[in-house]
Amino acid sequence: PAADTLFDAQAHEFGKQAGATIRIERINQNDIQARVTASVQSGAGADIVTIANNHALLYDNALVDVSDIAEEVGGKQGGWFDYARVNCVAGGRWVGVPHFIISWAVTYREDWLQAEGLRYPQTWDEFRATGKKMKAKGKPFGQAFGHSINDPNNWCYPLVWMWGGMEVDKDGRTVVLNRKATVDAVKWNNVLWKECFDEGGLAWDDSNNNRAFLSQEISLTGNAPSIYVAARGKFPDVYKGTNHGHYPPGPAGRFYWLPAWNSVVMKYSKSQKLAKDFIRYYMERAQYDKYFEVMDTFGIPGTRGYKDHPLWKKDPKTAVFPETLQYARQVGHAGPPGRKATEALSKYILVDMFAKSIQGLAPEDAVKWAEAELKKIYEA
């Protein structure tokens, strides 16, 4: 909310300078893709859209080339992280300008764990044992497996990677999901689901775990630092007892998938130059420095210029968040994160693979189903 308020003020100031009225509409993040699709089809809608993850690649032919802005911003701010760049480049041109990457790690009640003589899990076996004990105490772990663009994918993609699985080979065409490593990841998730997790998570979206943690119903969940920031102002006991940690490394290492938000200009817009000028304005350091600081570790800027910003060291309990970028992979691994990988992400294929097995489908059959769905995309 504080970042939104600041952005609104910046939009008002830009409008005054440009002699224009900037109207901002905020909708549920899970509705943005459908809204963009409808706008492209009708040829009418917002001039600028803040679009999630690598979804810009689905609409590249409907988006204005913003290479001039992206290269200018990157040049002034130390260059773009590859993770941010690949979300926004299609056919050699920038079709979006990275706004920020969402920082994401594991939020947990350190005080509750300490009361049980436990430390934050350093291995997945410890994760299981800790979750089992906390669930028995009525304070389970929480994880969403519904169709919501961030939290379910934040868990499912890395779990596959940490166990050594991948969607496609390096050629970007050959689907290789149906391997022992992926099956083992699904089996492990089933164990965690039964022993550790709140079993309402199948229907959860990105907000349910926040509410459950703040209302002290769960003891651990993957999330951006938004829970911690919300607790600071409204739930002092939760804030005091909360800390953050990394995923434990799996058999193949530690990995994350980090959500992102990117600014795109629609080709149907009758105000393309003004729209581009506004993006250039709010991405300039004079404005963006304030925005980054108000976000309070929620967002990792896509440029390297903020890598050593003092904000990351302000609170030791949030120091983990900028570290996650070094372990981050893009969807579609080990192939390129292009349009096909985006389609698989937006169809929740990996999320549904885990969810189907939680609901009783044999892990082997759940993986076979998911591979068949991926082949419909990659072999089309």
C-alpha positions as CSV (number, residue, x, y, z in Angstrom):
1,P,0.0,0.0,0.0
2,A,2.8,2.5,0.8
3,A,4.5,1.8,-2.5
4,D,1.1,2.2,-4.3
5,T,0.6,5.6,-2.6
6,L,4.0,6.8,-3.6
7,F,3.5,5.6,-7.2
8,D,0.2,7.4,-7.4
9,A,1.9,10.6,-6.3
10,Q,4.7,10.1,-8.9
11,A,2.0,9.6,-11.6
12,H,0.3,12.8,-10.5
13,E,3.6,14.7,-10.7
14,F,4.4,13.3,-14.1
15,G,0.9,14.2,-15.3
16,K,1.4,17.8,-14.2
17,Q,4.7,18.0,-16.0
18,A,3.3,16.4,-19.2
19,G,0.0,18.1,-19.2
20,A,-1.9,14.8,-19.0
21,T,-4.1,12.9,-16.6
22,I,-2.7,9.6,-15.5
23,R,-5.4,7.2,-14.4
24,I,-4.3,4.0,-12.5
25,E,-6.6,1.0,-12.2
26,R,-5.6,-1.8,-9.9
27,I,-7.1,-5.3,-10.3
28,N,-6.5,-8.7,-8.8
29,Q,-3.1,-10.0,-10.0
30,N,-4.7,-13.3,-11.1
31,D,-7.1,-11.4,-13.5
32,I,-4.4,-9.4,-15.3
33,Q,-3.7,-12.0,-18.0
34,A,-7.3,-12.4,-18.9
35,R,-7.7,-8.6,-19.0
36,V,-4.7,-8.2,-21.3
37,T,-6.0,-11.0,-23.6
38,A,-9.4,-9.3,-23.9
39,S,-7.7,-5.9,-24.5
40,V,-5.5,-7.2,-27.3
41,Q,-8.5,-8.9,-29.0
42,S,-10.7,-5.7,-28.7
43,G,-7.9,-3.2,-29.4
44,A,-8.8,-1.1,-26.4
45,G,-7.7,-0.9,-22.8
46,A,-4.9,0.4,-20.7
47,D,-2.0,2.1,-22.4
48,I,0.5,0.6,-19.9
49,V,0.1,-2.7,-18.2
50,T,2.2,-4.0,-15.3
51,I,2.4,-7.6,-16.4
52,A,3.5,-10.6,-14.4
53,N,6.6,-12.8,-14.8
54,N,7.4,-13.7,-18.4
55,H,3.8,-13.2,-19.6
56,A,4.9,-10.3,-21.9
57,L,6.3,-13.0,-24.2
58,L,2.8,-14.3,-24.8
59,Y,1.8,-10.9,-26.2
60,D,5.0,-9.8,-27.9
61,N,3.3,-9.0,-31.2
62,A,0.9,-6.7,-29.5
63,L,3.5,-4.8,-27.5
64,V,5.4,-1.7,-28.4
65,D,9.2,-1.9,-28.7
66,V,10.6,-0.3,-25.5
67,S,14.3,-1.2,-26.2
68,D,15.2,2.5,-26.0
69,I,13.9,2.8,-22.5
70,A,15.3,-0.5,-21.3
71,E,18.8,0.2,-22.7
72,E,18.8,3.7,-21.2
73,V,17.7,2.6,-17.8
74,G,20.1,-0.4,-17.8
75,G,22.9,1.8,-19.0
76,K,22.5,4.2,-16.1
77,Q,21.9,1.6,-13.4
78,G,24.7,-0.9,-13.9
79,G,23.1,-3.2,-16.4
80,W,20.2,-5.6,-16.1
81,F,20.3,-9.0,-14.3
82,D,19.8,-11.7,-16.9
83,Y,16.8,-13.0,-14.8
84,A,15.0,-9.7,-15.4
85,R,16.1,-9.3,-19.0
86,V,14.8,-12.7,-20.3
87,N,11.2,-11.9,-19.0
88,C,11.1,-8.9,-21.4
89,V,13.1,-9.7,-24.6
90,A,11.5,-11.4,-27.6
91,G,12.9,-11.6,-31.1
92,G,15.9,-9.4,-30.1
93,R,13.8,-6.5,-28.9
94,W,12.6,-5.4,-25.5
95,V,8.8,-5.7,-25.2
96,G,8.7,-4.8,-21.6
97,V,10.8,-2.9,-19.0
98,P,11.4,-4.8,-15.8
99,H,9.8,-3.0,-12.8
100,F,11.1,-5.3,-10.1
101,I,11.6,-9.0,-9.2
102,I,9.7,-10.1,-6.1
103,S,12.0,-11.2,-3.3
104,W,10.9,-14.5,-2.0
105,A,12.1,-17.0,0.7
106,V,10.7,-18.9,3.6
107,T,8.9,-17.0,6.4
108,Y,8.7,-18.9,9.8
109,R,7.9,-18.4,13.5
110,E,11.4,-18.6,15.0
111,D,10.0,-18.2,18.5
112,W,7.7,-21.2,18.1
113,L,10.4,-23.4,16.8
114,Q,12.8,-22.4,19.6
115,A,10.0,-23.2,22.2
116,E,10.1,-26.8,20.8
117,G,13.9,-27.0,20.9
118,L,14.0,-26.7,17.1
119,R,16.2,-24.7,14.7
120,Y,15.3,-23.5,11.2
121,P,15.6,-26.6,9.0
122,Q,19.0,-26.9,7.3
123,T,18.1,-30.1,5.3
124,W,14.9,-31.4,3.8
125,D,14.9,-34.2,6.4
126,E,14.9,-31.6,9.1
127,F,12.2,-29.7,7.3
128,R,10.0,-32.8,7.4
129,A,10.7,-33.6,11.1
130,T,10.2,-30.0,12.1
131,G,6.9,-29.7,10.1
132,K,5.6,-33.0,11.5
133,K,6.2,-31.8,15.1
134,M,4.7,-28.4,14.5
135,K,1.6,-29.9,12.7
136,A,1.1,-32.2,15.7
137,K,1.1,-29.0,17.9
138,G,-1.6,-27.5,15.7
139,K,0.7,-25.1,13.9
140,P,1.3,-26.7,10.5
141,F,3.3,-25.4,7.6
142,G,1.4,-23.7,4.9
143,Q,1.7,-23.9,1.1
144,A,-0.7,-22.9,-1.7
145,F,-1.5,-25.4,-4.6
146,G,-4.3,-23.4,-6.2
147,H,-4.2,-21.5,-9.5
148,S,-2.5,-18.3,-8.3
149,I,0.4,-16.8,-10.2
150,N,3.1,-16.7,-7.6
151,D,3.1,-18.9,-4.4
152,P,2.2,-22.2,-6.0
153,N,4.8,-21.8,-8.8
154,N,7.3,-20.6,-6.2
155,W,7.2,-24.0,-4.6
156,C,6.5,-26.4,-7.4
157,Y,9.2,-25.4,-10.0
158,P,12.1,-25.2,-7.5
159,L,11.1,-28.5,-5.9
160,V,11.4,-30.2,-9.3
161,W,14.8,-28.5,-9.9
162,M,16.1,-29.3,-6.5
163,W,15.5,-33.0,-7.0
164,G,17.1,-32.9,-10.4
165,G,14.1,-32.7,-12.7
166,M,13.5,-30.3,-15.6
167,E,10.7,-29.5,-18.1
168,V,12.7,-29.6,-21.3
169,D,16.2,-30.4,-22.5
170,K,18.7,-27.6,-23.5
171,D,17.4,-27.7,-27.1
172,G,14.2,-26.1,-25.8
173,R,12.1,-28.7,-27.7
174,T,12.5,-32.2,-26.1
175,V,10.3,-32.6,-23.1
176,V,12.1,-34.6,-20.3
177,L,9.9,-34.1,-17.3
178,N,9.1,-37.8,-16.9
179,R,12.2,-38.8,-15.2
180,K,12.9,-40.5,-11.8
181,A,14.0,-37.1,-10.3
182,T,10.6,-35.5,-11.0
183,V,8.7,-38.5,-9.6
184,D,10.9,-38.4,-6.5
185,A,10.1,-34.8,-6.0
186,V,6.3,-35.5,-6.3
187,K,6.7,-38.4,-3.8
188,W,8.5,-36.1,-1.4
189,N,5.9,-33.4,-1.7
190,N,3.2,-36.0,-0.9
191,V,5.0,-36.9,2.3
192,L,5.4,-33.2,3.3
193,W,1.7,-32.6,2.5
194,K,0.5,-35.4,4.8
195,E,3.0,-34.8,7.6
196,C,3.6,-31.1,7.6
197,F,1.2,-28.9,5.7
198,D,-2.2,-27.4,6.4
199,E,-4.4,-29.5,4.2
200,G,-6.5,-26.5,3.1
201,G,-3.7,-25.4,0.8
202,L,-5.1,-27.1,-2.3
203,A,-7.6,-24.2,-2.6
204,W,-5.2,-21.4,-1.4
205,D,-4.2,-18.5,-3.6
206,D,-1.3,-16.0,-2.9
207,S,-3.2,-14.3,0.0
208,N,-4.4,-17.3,2.1
209,N,-1.0,-18.2,3.6
210,N,-0.4,-14.5,4.5
211,R,-3.7,-14.4,6.4
212,A,-3.0,-17.8,8.1
213,F,0.4,-16.7,9.2
214,L,-0.7,-13.4,10.5
215,S,-3.6,-15.0,12.4
216,Q,-1.1,-17.5,13.9
217,E,-2.6,-20.6,12.3
218,I,0.6,-21.7,10.5
219,S,4.2,-21.7,11.6
220,L,6.0,-21.6,8.2
221,T,5.3,-20.6,4.6
222,G,7.1,-19.5,1.5
223,N,6.5,-15.8,0.8
224,A,7.8,-12.4,0.0
225,P,8.6,-10.2,3.0
226,S,5.1,-8.8,2.8
227,I,4.0,-10.9,5.8
228,Y,6.8,-9.5,7.9
229,V,6.1,-5.9,6.8
230,A,2.4,-6.3,7.6
231,A,3.1,-7.8,11.0
232,R,5.4,-4.9,11.9
233,G,2.5,-2.4,11.9
234,K,-0.4,-4.6,13.0
235,F,0.7,-7.8,14.7
236,P,3.7,-7.0,17.0
237,D,3.9,-10.6,18.5
238,V,4.0,-12.1,15.1
239,Y,6.6,-9.6,13.9
240,K,8.8,-10.2,16.9
241,G,8.8,-13.9,16.5
242,T,9.2,-14.1,12.7
243,N,12.4,-14.8,10.8
244,H,13.3,-15.9,7.3
245,G,15.4,-18.6,5.8
246,H,16.4,-20.3,2.6
247,Y,15.0,-23.4,1.1
248,P,17.3,-26.3,2.2
249,P,19.3,-27.6,-0.7
250,G,17.9,-30.7,-2.4
251,P,19.8,-33.6,-4.0
252,A,20.6,-31.4,-7.0
253,G,21.2,-28.1,-5.1
254,R,19.2,-25.1,-4.0
255,F,17.0,-23.2,-6.5
256,Y,14.3,-20.6,-6.6
257,W,11.8,-19.3,-9.1
258,L,11.2,-15.6,-8.4
259,P,8.1,-13.8,-9.7
260,A,8.5,-10.4,-11.4
261,W,6.5,-7.4,-12.6
262,N,7.2,-5.7,-15.9
263,S,5.9,-2.6,-17.6
264,V,4.6,-3.0,-21.2
265,V,3.1,-0.5,-23.7
266,M,0.2,-1.8,-25.8
267,K,0.3,-1.3,-29.6
268,Y,-3.4,-0.3,-29.6
269,S,-2.6,2.7,-27.4
270,K,-3.1,6.1,-29.0
271,S,-0.6,7.6,-26.5
272,Q,2.4,5.4,-27.0
273,K,5.0,8.2,-26.7
274,L,3.4,9.5,-23.5
275,A,3.2,6.0,-22.1
276,K,6.9,5.4,-22.8
277,D,7.8,8.7,-21.3
278,F,6.0,7.8,-18.1
279,I,7.8,4.5,-17.8
280,R,11.1,6.3,-18.4
281,Y,10.1,8.8,-15.7
282,Y,9.2,6.3,-12.9
283,M,12.3,4.2,-13.7
284,E,14.7,7.1,-13.3
285,R,16.6,6.9,-10.0
286,A,15.1,10.1,-8.7
287,Q,11.8,8.3,-8.6
288,Y,12.7,4.7,-8.4
289,D,15.1,5.1,-5.4
290,K,12.1,6.2,-3.3
291,Y,9.9,3.5,-4.6
292,F,12.5,0.8,-3.9
293,E,13.0,2.0,-0.3
294,V,9.2,2.2,0.3
295,M,8.8,-1.4,-0.9
296,D,11.1,-2.3,2.0
297,T,12.8,-5.4,0.6
298,F,9.7,-6.7,-1.2
299,G,11.2,-6.0,-4.6
300,I,14.6,-6.7,-6.0
301,P,15.3,-4.1,-8.7
302,G,16.1,-5.6,-12.1
303,T,19.3,-3.6,-12.5
304,R,22.6,-4.3,-10.7
305,G,22.8,-0.7,-9.4
306,Y,20.9,-1.7,-6.2
307,K,22.8,-4.9,-5.4
308,D,24.7,-3.3,-2.5
309,H,22.0,-0.9,-1.4
310,P,22.0,-0.3,2.5
311,L,18.4,-1.3,2.7
312,W,19.3,-5.0,2.3
313,K,21.4,-4.8,5.5
314,K,19.0,-2.7,7.5
315,D,17.3,-5.7,9.2
316,P,19.3,-9.0,9.6
317,K,16.0,-10.8,9.4
318,T,15.4,-9.8,5.8
319,A,19.0,-10.3,4.7
320,V,18.1,-13.6,3.0
321,F,15.9,-12.1,0.4
322,P,18.5,-10.5,-2.0
323,E,20.6,-13.7,-1.7
324,T,17.9,-15.8,-3.5
325,L,18.6,-14.2,-6.9
326,Q,21.9,-16.1,-7.2
327,Y,19.9,-19.4,-7.0
328,A,17.1,-18.4,-9.2
329,R,16.2,-20.2,-12.4
330,Q,13.6,-19.3,-15.0
331,V,10.7,-21.5,-16.1
332,G,11.4,-23.8,-19.0
333,H,14.7,-25.0,-17.6
334,A,16.9,-26.3,-19.1
335,G,15.6,-24.7,-22.3
336,P,15.1,-21.0,-22.9
337,P,12.4,-19.2,-21.0
338,G,10.4,-18.3,-24.1
339,R,6.8,-18.3,-25.1
340,K,6.3,-22.0,-24.7
341,A,7.7,-21.9,-21.2
342,T,5.4,-19.0,-20.5
343,E,2.4,-21.0,-21.7
344,A,3.2,-23.9,-19.5
345,L,3.6,-21.6,-16.5
346,S,0.3,-19.8,-17.2
347,K,-1.5,-23.2,-17.5
348,Y,-0.2,-24.3,-14.1
349,I,1.0,-27.6,-15.4
350,L,3.6,-28.2,-12.7
351,V,1.3,-27.0,-10.0
352,D,-1.4,-29.3,-11.1
353,M,1.0,-32.2,-11.3
354,F,1.7,-31.9,-7.6
355,A,-2.0,-31.2,-6.8
356,K,-3.2,-34.2,-8.6
357,S,-0.9,-36.5,-6.7
358,I,-1.8,-34.9,-3.4
359,Q,-5.4,-35.8,-4.3
360,G,-4.5,-39.4,-4.9
361,L,-3.1,-39.9,-8.4
362,A,0.0,-42.0,-8.3
363,P,3.2,-39.8,-8.6
364,E,4.2,-41.7,-11.7
365,D,0.9,-41.0,-13.3
366,A,0.8,-37.4,-12.3
367,V,4.2,-36.9,-13.9
368,K,3.1,-38.7,-17.1
369,W,0.1,-36.4,-17.3
370,A,2.2,-33.3,-16.9
371,E,4.7,-34.5,-19.5
372,A,1.8,-35.1,-21.9
373,E,0.5,-31.5,-21.3
374,L,4.0,-30.1,-21.9
375,K,4.3,-32.0,-25.2
376,K,1.1,-30.4,-26.4
377,I,2.9,-27.1,-26.0
378,Y,6.5,-27.9,-27.0
379,E,5.7,-30.3,-29.9
380,A,2.9,-28.2,-31.4
